[in-house]
Amino acid sequence: MKNVVLYLTIACLALMPSCTKKLTSIEDKSLVQIAALYEVHKDIPYDTDSEQKMDVYVSKEAATFGKRNYTILFLHGGGFYFSDKSEEEKYIEPYLKKGLNVINMNYRLKKGIPIATSDLTTALNFLKANNNYYNLNLENIILTGFSAGHSYC
């Protein structure tokens, strides 16, 4: 598990400088365009615990971005103790404005950091196993978050 976290951290640090320039060249969408652009799947369970749910925003145009077809996986804050993905949706809006695929993920709270962090691996495995339904680019994932969620990165 430590190797997975280390690998994801290195990947995030290596990719972010190159992604930033490319993402800024994509024109922002309006709220009306965002509503028309996305197929939204809310509260999808990725394992058996009631807290292990995610929202999946599938863009109708992300596949046309070529190398810029990123899948954003966002983890909320809350010190591994409180909060919910729905309380921090404002943080995924910049990615939605770019037309990217976005996963807004909950993880188990109040059960310890190792359990919460293992949910990331579980969620990624779920997405991989069910990608024929979502058709996300899982080769270009940008892992991001706020506060405790950012510590995953």
Residue pairs with C-beta under 8 A, 6 or more apart in sequence:
1 114
1 117
1 118
1 121
4 121
5 117
5 152
8 120
8 143
8 152
8 153
9 153
11 143
12 142
12 143
12 144
12 153
15 142
16 142
19 70
19 142
22 67
22 68
23 68
23 70
23 98
23 100
26 65
26 68
26 98
26 99
28 97
28 98
29 37
29 96
29 97
29 98
29 99
34 96
34 97
37 59
37 60
37 61
37 99
38 57
38 58
38 59
38 60
38 96
39 57
39 58
39 60
40 55
40 56
40 57
40 58
41 55
41 56
41 57
41 58
41 134
42 55
43 53
43 54
43 55
44 53
44 54
44 55
44 56
45 52
45 53
46 52
46 53
46 54
46 105
46 119
46 122
46 123
46 126
46 127
47 119
47 122
47 123
47 126
49 108
51 106
51 107
51 108
51 109
52 106
52 107
52 108
52 119
52 122
52 123
53 85
53 105
53 106
54 85
54 103
54 104
54 105
54 106
54 123
55 85
55 103
55 104
55 105
56 101
56 102
56 103
56 134
56 136
57 92
57 96
57 101
57 102
57 103
57 104
58 101
58 134
58 135
58 136
59 99
59 100
59 101
59 102
61 99
62 69
62 70
62 71
62 99
62 100
62 101
62 137
63 69
63 135
63 137
65 99
65 100
67 140
69 100
69 101
69 137
69 140
70 100
70 101
70 137
70 140
70 141
70 142
71 100
71 101
71 102
71 103
71 136
71 137
71 138
71 140
71 141
71 142
72 92
72 95
72 100
72 101
72 102
72 103
72 141
72 142
72 144
73 102
73 103
73 105
73 120
73 123
73 124
73 141
73 142
73 143
73 144
74 85
74 88
74 91
74 92
74 95
74 102
74 103
74 104
74 105
74 144
74 145
74 146
74 149
75 105
75 107
75 120
75 143
75 144
75 145
75 146
75 148
75 149
75 150
75 152
76 83
76 84
76 85
76 87
76 88
76 91
76 104
76 105
76 106
76 145
76 146
76 147
76 148
76 149
77 83
77 88
77 145
77 146
77 147
77 148
77 149
77 150
78 84
78 109
78 147
78 148
78 149
79 147
79 148
80 107
80 109
80 110
80 112
80 113
80 116
80 148
81 109
81 110
82 109
83 109
84 106
85 104
85 105
85 106
88 104
88 146
88 149
89 104
91 146
92 102
92 104
95 102
96 102
101 134
101 136
101 137
103 123
103 127
103 136
105 119
105 120
105 123
107 116
107 117
107 119
107 120
107 123
108 115
108 116
108 119
109 116
116 148
117 152
120 143
120 152
124 138
124 141
127 134
127 136
127 138
128 138
131 138
143 152
143 153
144 150
144 153
145 151
145 152
145 153
